[in-house]
Amino acid sequence: MRNDAHGRRGNSITTSAGEAELHQEGQRFAKQVAQRLAQYHQDGRFASLKVVAAPRFLGYLRQAWSPQVAGTISDELDKDLVKADFDELEKRLLPAHA
């Protein structure tokens, strides 16, 4: 048995099924992002990308994006920066400006 986020013990089959569903949702979203990036690249909207994503989601993106998009990636950061403030984002993404 495993503990859930609130410390309760949960059924491992149910917990695993819930986790699998979350992974599938993440993979679907990564495919949508990858398709959008492929379209933007084809439209000439970018020539180079810096990609920042939580480690697991970055893995999903790597599996989903096209070789053309992969070739434009100049840098990757496998960090979850959702809660980062502006100064931290600037420091991590634009080190020359920090």
Legacy VTK file of the C-alpha trace (Angstrom):
# vtk DataFile Version 3.0
C-alpha trace
ASCII
DATASET POLYDATA
POINTS 98 float
0.000 0.000 0.000
1.141 3.514 -0.741
0.360 6.858 0.825
-1.467 9.457 -1.236
-0.738 13.201 -1.131
-2.721 13.560 2.091
-0.954 10.721 3.888
-3.819 8.252 3.605
-3.133 4.745 2.550
-4.524 4.010 -0.868
-5.150 0.881 -2.873
-2.101 0.375 -5.074
-4.191 -0.749 -8.059
-6.371 2.353 -7.907
-3.383 4.559 -7.241
-1.494 3.033 -10.152
-4.496 3.470 -12.444
-4.755 7.123 -11.439
-1.060 7.656 -12.019
-1.268 5.954 -15.417
-4.119 8.253 -16.384
-2.077 11.306 -15.375
0.878 10.072 -17.423
-1.367 9.539 -20.447
-2.804 13.026 -20.053
0.714 14.454 -19.872
1.722 12.559 -23.001
-1.360 13.783 -24.877
-0.631 17.372 -23.879
3.023 16.999 -24.918
1.861 15.795 -28.344
-0.393 18.839 -28.671
2.474 21.146 -27.724
4.781 19.344 -30.173
2.236 19.681 -32.983
1.867 23.388 -32.277
5.642 23.843 -32.245
5.938 21.970 -35.550
3.313 24.259 -37.096
4.999 27.387 -35.735
8.354 26.188 -37.037
6.877 25.486 -40.462
5.350 28.986 -40.440
8.771 30.481 -39.674
7.734 31.807 -36.277
10.990 30.693 -34.636
14.426 29.509 -35.633
15.692 28.571 -32.176
14.080 27.406 -28.930
14.975 27.200 -25.280
12.776 24.593 -23.632
11.981 24.614 -19.934
9.780 21.882 -18.506
9.472 19.613 -15.526
11.706 16.562 -16.043
8.941 14.063 -16.819
7.139 16.445 -19.179
10.397 17.292 -20.929
10.801 13.569 -21.580
7.321 13.447 -23.088
8.155 16.434 -25.294
11.379 14.836 -26.501
9.401 11.780 -27.593
6.759 13.891 -29.343
8.483 16.676 -31.218
9.515 16.377 -34.828
13.147 16.087 -35.918
12.854 19.587 -37.421
11.792 21.086 -34.091
14.395 19.048 -32.205
17.049 20.554 -34.482
16.107 24.081 -33.404
16.493 23.498 -29.666
19.439 25.484 -28.400
18.990 24.723 -24.706
16.900 22.598 -22.344
16.256 23.023 -18.652
14.592 20.135 -16.849
13.117 22.152 -13.986
9.591 22.839 -12.820
9.559 26.638 -12.650
5.810 27.111 -12.272
6.235 28.772 -8.884
9.359 30.739 -9.781
9.189 34.505 -9.556
10.263 36.837 -12.356
13.778 37.352 -10.976
14.421 33.614 -10.788
13.071 33.081 -14.313
15.261 35.881 -15.641
18.313 34.472 -13.857
17.751 30.945 -15.204
16.651 31.821 -18.731
18.598 34.994 -19.471
21.857 34.635 -17.517
23.537 37.462 -19.451
20.931 39.871 -18.022
21.269 38.780 -14.418
LINES 1 99
98 0 1 2 3 4 5 6 7 8 9 10 11 12 13 14 15 16 17 18 19 20 21 22 23 24 25 26 27 28 29 30 31 32 33 34 35 36 37 38 39 40 41 42 43 44 45 46 47 48 49 50 51 52 53 54 55 56 57 58 59 60 61 62 63 64 65 66 67 68 69 70 71 72 73 74 75 76 77 78 79 80 81 82 83 84 85 86 87 88 89 90 91 92 93 94 95 96 97
